[in-house]
Amino acid sequence: MSARLETSSNIWITGASSGIGESITHVLVRDGHKLVITGRRAEPLEQLKLLAPERITPAAADTTSKDELQAIAATLESHGDLDMAILNAGTCEYLDAEDYNSDVIEKNITTNVIGTARCLDIALPALRRTRAKGLPATLVIVGSSAWWFPFARAEGYGASKAALSYFAQSLRADLSAEGIDVVLVSPGFVKTPLTDRNDFPMPFLVTAEDAAERIISGIVKGHNDVAFPKRFTWILKTLGALPQSLIDRMAASMARKSSSEQEAKE
């Protein structure tokens, strides 16, 4: 039986200023928890603080910066024992192979992988202190289901999310002996400011509010892997289990179709 979020908990959320992170903040505040919320922009965090000024502490920081993260480490301590860290900050930039630029790969990897890893510099010691007192401690890493199939233009984004999945599962193995749970969240398409920029159909699109409810529900139920929406993730997993030669042909076919559509628009 899971003890996660059974009582009022102290939680750190990154990427809280918009999208999934903002919606998770709303859900957790509604449920009575005490939050430290992080994002690069201070103003949206201050607006969120108005939801429950006594239970929300803004801590603006760029998660890719060691110095900025160290500067907010004391804030995590100010709320007492850290029960859960939800590492959600991320980005999505697509690559046009015809105009290949490795900077696109770097931006995805730096924000999604390095940024998440650097958050552990301050989150993991805090979670360990919580476990040392015999209290439950949970690390939640928000990835994506995108890496289950090699989508065109997603070389950087998909690679970063594949890395996050491996990272989370390896951490789960290493931290098991310490009693720290590691939860990997793999959403499909979620309507956020990032996906609003997409110029292609997004099947089974869910709202950020719906995504937040599903994530928190999965965490509370004790799941270590939370993937949704089920129809979309099942499709991707099924496609990913096909022979590689067939996957390659399907992916290439999709890429050619996307290119043709773009030429028609121009």
C-alpha positions as CSV (number, residue, x, y, z in Angstrom):
1,M,0.0,0.0,0.0
2,S,1.5,3.4,-1.0
3,A,2.0,6.0,1.6
4,R,2.7,8.7,-1.0
5,L,0.8,12.0,-0.4
6,E,-1.3,10.3,2.3
7,T,-0.8,13.3,4.6
8,S,0.3,16.9,3.9
9,S,3.7,16.7,2.2
10,N,6.6,19.0,1.4
11,I,7.1,18.9,-2.4
12,W,9.5,20.5,-4.8
13,I,8.2,21.1,-8.4
14,T,10.4,22.2,-11.2
15,G,9.1,23.7,-14.5
16,A,6.2,25.0,-12.4
17,S,5.6,28.3,-14.2
18,S,3.5,26.8,-17.1
19,G,2.1,23.7,-18.6
20,I,2.1,20.4,-16.7
21,G,4.1,21.8,-13.8
22,E,1.7,24.7,-13.3
23,S,-1.3,22.3,-13.4
24,I,0.5,19.9,-10.9
25,T,0.9,22.9,-8.6
26,H,-2.8,23.6,-8.7
27,V,-3.7,19.9,-7.9
28,L,-1.2,19.6,-5.0
29,V,-2.3,22.9,-3.5
30,R,-5.9,21.8,-3.7
31,D,-5.0,18.6,-1.9
32,G,-3.4,20.5,1.0
33,H,0.3,20.0,0.3
34,K,3.2,22.5,0.9
35,L,5.2,23.4,-2.2
36,V,8.5,24.9,-3.3
37,I,8.0,25.8,-7.0
38,T,10.8,26.5,-9.4
39,G,10.9,28.0,-12.9
40,R,13.2,30.4,-14.7
41,R,10.7,33.3,-14.6
42,A,9.8,34.7,-11.2
43,E,6.6,36.5,-12.1
44,P,4.5,33.4,-12.9
45,L,5.7,31.7,-9.7
46,E,4.6,34.7,-7.7
47,Q,1.2,34.5,-9.3
48,L,0.9,30.9,-8.3
49,K,1.9,31.8,-4.8
50,L,-1.4,33.7,-4.5
51,L,-3.2,30.3,-4.6
52,A,-2.0,29.6,-1.1
53,P,0.5,32.1,0.1
54,E,1.2,30.2,3.4
55,R,1.9,26.9,1.5
56,I,3.7,28.0,-1.7
57,T,7.3,29.3,-1.8
58,P,8.6,30.5,-5.2
59,A,12.2,29.6,-5.8
60,A,13.2,30.9,-9.3
61,A,16.1,29.2,-10.9
62,D,17.4,27.8,-14.2
63,T,17.7,24.1,-13.6
64,T,20.6,23.9,-16.0
65,S,22.7,26.2,-13.7
66,K,24.5,24.5,-10.7
67,D,24.9,27.9,-9.1
68,E,21.3,28.9,-9.3
69,L,20.2,25.5,-8.0
70,Q,22.6,25.7,-5.0
71,A,21.2,29.2,-4.3
72,I,17.7,27.7,-3.7
73,A,18.9,24.6,-1.8
74,A,18.2,26.3,1.6
75,T,14.7,27.0,0.4
76,L,14.0,23.3,0.2
77,E,15.0,23.0,3.8
78,S,12.8,25.9,5.0
79,H,9.7,23.8,4.5
80,G,10.9,20.9,6.6
81,D,11.6,17.4,5.4
82,L,11.4,17.1,1.6
83,D,9.0,14.3,0.9
84,M,8.9,14.4,-2.9
85,A,10.7,16.1,-5.8
86,I,8.8,16.3,-9.1
87,L,11.4,17.1,-11.8
88,N,9.3,18.4,-14.6
89,A,11.3,21.2,-16.3
90,G,11.9,20.5,-19.9
91,T,11.9,21.8,-23.5
92,C,11.1,20.5,-27.0
93,E,13.0,21.7,-30.1
94,Y,12.7,19.9,-33.4
95,L,15.5,19.4,-35.9
96,D,15.2,19.9,-39.7
97,A,17.6,17.4,-41.2
98,E,18.0,19.4,-44.4
99,D,19.4,22.2,-42.2
100,Y,21.1,20.1,-39.6
101,N,22.4,22.0,-36.5
102,S,23.8,20.2,-33.5
103,D,22.8,23.1,-31.3
104,V,19.2,21.8,-31.4
105,I,20.4,18.4,-30.0
106,E,22.4,20.3,-27.3
107,K,19.5,22.4,-26.2
108,N,17.2,19.4,-25.7
109,I,19.9,17.4,-23.9
110,T,21.0,20.3,-21.7
111,T,17.6,21.2,-20.5
112,N,15.9,17.8,-20.3
113,V,18.8,15.6,-19.2
114,I,21.5,17.7,-17.7
115,G,18.9,20.0,-16.0
116,T,17.1,17.1,-14.4
117,A,20.4,15.5,-13.3
118,R,21.6,18.8,-11.7
119,C,18.4,19.1,-9.7
120,L,19.4,15.9,-8.0
121,D,22.4,17.7,-6.6
122,I,20.1,19.4,-4.1
123,A,17.0,17.1,-4.2
124,L,18.8,13.8,-3.4
125,P,20.5,14.9,-0.2
126,A,17.2,16.3,1.0
127,L,15.3,13.1,0.2
128,R,18.0,11.1,1.9
129,R,17.6,13.2,5.1
130,T,13.9,12.4,5.0
131,R,14.5,8.7,4.6
132,A,17.0,8.8,7.5
133,K,14.0,9.8,9.7
134,G,12.1,6.8,8.5
135,L,9.7,8.8,6.4
136,P,8.8,8.0,2.8
137,A,10.7,9.9,0.0
138,T,9.8,9.9,-3.7
139,L,11.6,11.2,-6.7
140,V,9.4,11.8,-9.8
141,I,11.0,12.4,-13.2
142,V,8.7,13.6,-16.0
143,G,9.8,12.2,-19.4
144,S,7.8,11.5,-22.5
145,S,6.5,8.6,-24.5
146,A,8.0,10.1,-27.6
147,W,11.2,8.0,-27.5
148,W,9.3,4.7,-28.0
149,F,9.1,5.4,-31.8
150,P,11.7,7.2,-33.9
151,F,9.6,10.2,-35.1
152,A,11.0,12.5,-37.8
153,R,12.5,15.8,-36.6
154,A,12.6,14.5,-33.0
155,E,16.3,13.4,-32.9
156,G,17.1,15.8,-30.1
157,Y,13.9,15.6,-28.1
158,G,13.4,11.9,-28.4
159,A,17.1,11.2,-27.6
160,S,16.8,13.4,-24.5
161,K,13.6,11.6,-23.3
162,A,15.2,8.1,-24.0
163,A,18.1,9.2,-21.8
164,L,15.7,10.4,-19.1
165,S,14.0,7.0,-19.1
166,Y,17.3,5.1,-18.7
167,F,18.4,7.6,-16.1
168,A,15.2,7.2,-14.0
169,Q,15.3,3.4,-14.2
170,S,18.9,3.2,-13.2
171,L,18.3,5.5,-10.3
172,R,15.4,3.3,-9.3
173,A,17.8,0.4,-9.1
174,D,20.5,2.3,-7.2
175,L,18.1,4.0,-4.7
176,S,16.0,1.0,-4.0
177,A,18.2,-0.1,-1.1
178,E,17.8,3.3,0.5
179,G,14.0,3.1,0.2
180,I,13.7,6.1,-2.1
181,D,11.0,5.5,-4.7
182,V,11.7,6.7,-8.3
183,V,8.7,7.3,-10.5
184,L,9.0,7.8,-14.3
185,V,6.2,9.7,-16.0
186,S,5.7,9.2,-19.7
187,P,3.0,11.4,-21.1
188,G,1.8,11.5,-24.7
189,F,0.8,14.8,-26.3
190,V,-0.3,17.4,-23.6
191,K,-1.6,20.8,-24.5
192,T,1.0,23.3,-23.2
193,P,2.8,26.4,-24.5
194,L,5.4,24.1,-26.0
195,T,3.0,21.8,-27.9
196,D,1.0,24.9,-29.0
197,R,4.0,25.5,-31.4
198,N,3.7,22.2,-33.1
199,D,2.6,22.3,-36.7
200,F,1.5,18.6,-37.0
201,P,-1.5,16.6,-35.7
202,M,-1.2,15.4,-32.1
203,P,-3.4,12.3,-31.6
204,F,-5.0,11.8,-28.2
205,L,-4.1,15.3,-27.0
206,V,-4.9,15.8,-23.4
207,T,-5.1,19.1,-21.4
208,A,-2.4,20.0,-18.9
209,E,-5.0,19.8,-16.2
210,D,-6.0,16.2,-17.2
211,A,-2.3,15.3,-17.3
212,A,-1.7,16.6,-13.8
213,E,-4.6,14.7,-12.4
214,R,-3.4,11.5,-14.0
215,I,0.2,12.0,-12.8
216,I,-0.9,12.6,-9.2
217,S,-3.3,9.7,-9.3
218,G,-0.6,7.4,-10.5
219,I,1.8,8.6,-7.8
220,V,-0.8,8.2,-5.0
221,K,-1.6,4.6,-6.2
222,G,2.0,3.7,-5.8
223,H,2.9,3.2,-9.5
224,N,6.5,3.6,-10.4
225,D,5.7,4.1,-14.1
226,V,2.9,6.5,-15.1
227,A,2.2,6.5,-18.9
228,F,-0.9,8.1,-20.5
229,P,-3.1,8.3,-22.4
230,K,-3.3,4.5,-22.5
231,R,-4.5,4.2,-26.1
232,F,-1.6,6.3,-27.4
233,T,1.1,4.7,-25.3
234,W,-0.1,1.2,-26.2
235,I,0.1,2.1,-29.9
236,L,3.6,3.4,-29.5
237,K,4.8,0.4,-27.5
238,T,3.3,-1.9,-30.1
239,L,5.0,-0.1,-33.0
240,G,8.2,-0.1,-31.0
241,A,8.0,-3.9,-30.7
242,L,7.9,-4.5,-34.5
243,P,10.9,-5.7,-36.4
244,Q,13.4,-2.9,-36.8
245,S,13.3,-3.0,-40.5
246,L,9.6,-2.4,-40.4
247,I,10.0,0.4,-37.9
248,D,12.6,2.0,-40.2
249,R,10.3,1.9,-43.2
250,M,7.3,3.3,-41.3
251,A,9.4,6.2,-39.8
252,A,10.9,7.0,-43.2
253,S,7.5,7.0,-44.7
254,M,6.2,9.5,-42.1
255,A,9.2,11.7,-42.7
256,R,8.7,11.8,-46.4
257,K,5.0,12.6,-46.0
258,S,5.8,15.5,-43.6
259,S,8.3,16.9,-46.1
260,S,5.9,16.7,-49.0
261,E,3.2,18.5,-46.9
262,Q,5.6,21.3,-46.0
263,E,6.6,21.8,-49.7
264,A,2.9,22.0,-50.6
265,K,2.3,24.7,-48.1
266,E,5.2,26.7,-49.4
